[in-house]
Amino acid sequence: HPQEIIEFPILKLNGRTMEIESTFHMYVQPVVHPQLTPFCTELTGIIQAMVDGQPSLQQVLERVDEWMAKEGLLDPNVKSIFVTCGDWDLKVMLPGQCQYLGLPVADYFKQWINLKKAYSFAMGCWPKNGLLDMNKGLSLQHIGRPHSGIDDCKNIANIMKTLAYQGFIFKQTSKP
């Protein structure tokens, strides 16, 4: 304790075409437990050399903010929302680590769409195994490695595109 964020991936999707328009992806140097555990490496595929010498979470969050601004996502006339596979990342993990490190959480991280909930509304069943079940249920090929943040983002984008093409309309699932 505490668990630490070691990868920060974001894909910007066009809400009309559902195509990827931009990518933000950085690895994060953990500060409390700088040495990755074998479990962590096995789960994520992230090895020690990938996080050593990388920016701290504070620095990465500053770069996220710069990227959000560059992409026009901070413009009050532009509607955007994060999409996650589950509530954990934005409800528990990011706020918990920010609190531990004394960092603020940007307002844009405080509302999101939980893709598991959206999928269950669209398909009528809960995806117990997350992305793997959603891909299977939609007859999609799983992209990359499970628990790789950037690969998870690509799978989320693919699932969203497929559901949108089927006529599903995404709505915020987090509670304000």
C-alpha positions as CSV (number, residue, x, y, z in Angstrom):
1,H,0.0,0.0,0.0
2,P,-0.5,2.3,-1.7
3,Q,-0.9,0.9,-5.3
4,E,0.6,3.3,-7.8
5,I,-0.2,4.3,-11.3
6,I,2.7,3.3,-13.6
7,E,1.0,3.9,-17.0
8,F,-1.2,6.8,-18.1
9,P,-2.8,6.2,-21.5
10,I,-5.6,8.3,-23.1
11,L,-7.0,8.0,-26.6
12,K,-9.1,10.9,-28.0
13,L,-12.0,9.6,-30.0
14,N,-14.1,11.6,-32.4
15,G,-17.6,11.4,-31.0
16,R,-19.1,11.3,-34.5
17,T,-16.8,9.0,-36.4
18,M,-15.5,7.1,-33.3
19,E,-12.1,7.2,-34.9
20,I,-8.9,7.8,-32.8
21,E,-7.7,11.4,-33.3
22,S,-4.9,11.6,-30.8
23,T,-3.0,9.6,-28.2
24,F,-1.5,10.5,-24.9
25,H,0.7,7.7,-23.4
26,M,3.3,7.9,-20.7
27,Y,4.8,5.6,-18.2
28,V,5.0,6.8,-14.6
29,Q,7.9,6.5,-12.2
30,P,6.4,5.1,-8.9
31,V,7.6,7.0,-5.9
32,V,6.4,5.0,-2.9
33,H,7.4,1.6,-4.3
34,P,10.0,2.4,-7.0
35,Q,10.7,-1.3,-7.6
36,L,8.0,-3.1,-9.6
37,T,6.9,-6.4,-8.2
38,P,7.0,-9.6,-10.3
39,F,3.2,-9.7,-10.0
40,C,2.9,-6.2,-11.5
41,T,5.2,-7.0,-14.4
42,E,3.4,-10.3,-15.1
43,L,0.0,-8.6,-15.0
44,T,0.8,-5.5,-17.1
45,G,3.8,-6.5,-19.2
46,I,5.5,-3.3,-17.8
47,I,9.1,-4.0,-16.8
48,Q,11.3,-1.9,-14.5
49,A,13.3,-0.3,-17.4
50,M,10.0,1.2,-18.7
51,V,9.3,3.2,-15.6
52,D,12.8,4.0,-14.4
53,G,13.6,7.6,-15.1
54,Q,10.1,8.4,-16.2
55,P,8.2,11.5,-14.9
56,S,6.4,11.3,-11.6
57,L,2.6,11.2,-11.4
58,Q,2.5,15.0,-10.7
59,Q,4.6,15.6,-13.9
60,V,2.5,13.3,-16.0
61,L,-0.8,14.9,-14.8
62,E,0.7,18.3,-15.8
63,R,1.4,16.9,-19.3
64,V,-2.1,15.4,-19.5
65,D,-3.4,18.9,-18.8
66,E,-1.2,20.4,-21.6
67,W,-2.3,17.6,-24.0
68,M,-6.0,18.2,-23.1
69,A,-5.5,22.0,-23.8
70,K,-3.7,21.3,-27.1
71,E,-6.5,18.9,-28.2
72,G,-9.1,21.6,-27.4
73,L,-10.6,19.5,-24.7
74,L,-10.5,22.2,-22.1
75,D,-12.6,24.6,-24.2
76,P,-16.0,25.0,-22.4
77,N,-17.8,24.7,-25.8
78,V,-16.3,21.3,-26.4
79,K,-18.1,18.3,-24.8
80,S,-15.8,15.4,-23.8
81,I,-15.8,12.7,-21.2
82,F,-13.5,9.9,-20.2
83,V,-14.5,6.3,-20.8
84,T,-13.1,3.5,-18.6
85,C,-13.5,-0.2,-18.2
86,G,-15.1,-0.1,-14.7
87,D,-15.2,2.7,-12.1
88,W,-11.9,1.8,-10.4
89,D,-9.5,4.0,-12.3
90,L,-11.3,7.3,-11.9
91,K,-13.4,6.6,-8.8
92,V,-10.7,5.0,-6.6
93,M,-7.2,4.7,-8.0
94,L,-6.5,8.2,-9.4
95,P,-8.2,10.1,-6.5
96,G,-6.6,7.9,-3.9
97,Q,-3.1,8.3,-5.3
98,C,-3.6,12.0,-5.7
99,Q,-4.8,12.3,-2.1
100,Y,-1.8,10.3,-0.9
101,L,0.6,12.5,-2.8
102,G,-1.2,15.8,-2.0
103,L,-2.1,16.5,-5.6
104,P,-5.4,18.0,-6.9
105,V,-7.6,15.9,-9.2
106,A,-8.6,17.9,-12.3
107,D,-12.4,18.3,-12.8
108,Y,-12.3,16.5,-16.1
109,F,-11.4,13.3,-14.3
110,K,-14.5,13.5,-12.0
111,Q,-17.1,12.3,-14.6
112,W,-16.9,9.3,-16.9
113,I,-18.6,6.5,-18.7
114,N,-18.1,3.0,-17.3
115,L,-17.9,0.9,-20.5
116,K,-19.1,-2.2,-18.5
117,K,-22.3,-0.4,-17.6
118,A,-22.8,0.9,-21.1
119,Y,-22.2,-2.5,-22.6
120,S,-24.7,-4.1,-20.1
121,F,-27.3,-1.5,-21.1
122,A,-26.7,-2.2,-24.8
123,M,-26.3,-6.0,-24.7
124,G,-28.4,-6.9,-21.7
125,C,-25.7,-8.8,-19.9
126,W,-22.8,-7.9,-17.5
127,P,-19.3,-8.5,-18.8
128,K,-17.8,-10.4,-15.9
129,N,-14.4,-10.5,-17.5
130,G,-14.4,-6.9,-18.7
131,L,-12.9,-6.2,-22.1
132,L,-12.4,-9.9,-22.9
133,D,-16.1,-10.6,-22.5
134,M,-17.2,-7.4,-24.3
135,N,-14.9,-8.3,-27.3
136,K,-16.3,-11.8,-27.3
137,G,-19.9,-10.6,-27.1
138,L,-19.4,-8.3,-30.0
139,S,-17.3,-10.8,-32.0
140,L,-14.3,-8.5,-31.9
141,Q,-10.6,-9.6,-31.9
142,H,-8.9,-8.6,-28.6
143,I,-6.1,-6.1,-29.3
144,G,-2.8,-6.6,-27.6
145,R,-2.2,-7.7,-24.1
146,P,-4.8,-7.6,-21.3
147,H,-3.9,-5.1,-18.6
148,S,-1.7,-3.1,-20.9
149,G,-3.1,0.4,-20.4
150,I,-2.7,1.5,-24.0
151,D,-4.0,-1.8,-25.4
152,D,-6.9,-1.6,-23.0
153,C,-7.7,1.9,-24.5
154,K,-7.6,0.5,-28.0
155,N,-10.0,-2.3,-27.0
156,I,-12.3,0.3,-25.3
157,A,-12.3,2.4,-28.5
158,N,-13.1,-0.6,-30.7
159,I,-16.0,-1.7,-28.4
160,M,-17.3,1.9,-28.3
161,K,-17.2,2.2,-32.1
162,T,-19.0,-1.1,-32.5
163,L,-21.7,-0.2,-30.0
164,A,-22.1,3.3,-31.6
165,Y,-22.5,1.8,-35.0
166,Q,-25.3,-0.4,-33.6
167,G,-27.0,2.7,-32.5
168,F,-26.1,2.8,-28.8
169,I,-26.0,6.3,-27.3
170,F,-23.4,6.7,-24.5
171,K,-24.2,8.6,-21.4
172,Q,-22.3,9.5,-18.3
173,T,-22.5,6.6,-15.7
174,S,-20.5,8.2,-12.8
175,K,-22.4,10.0,-10.1
176,P,-21.5,13.7,-9.7
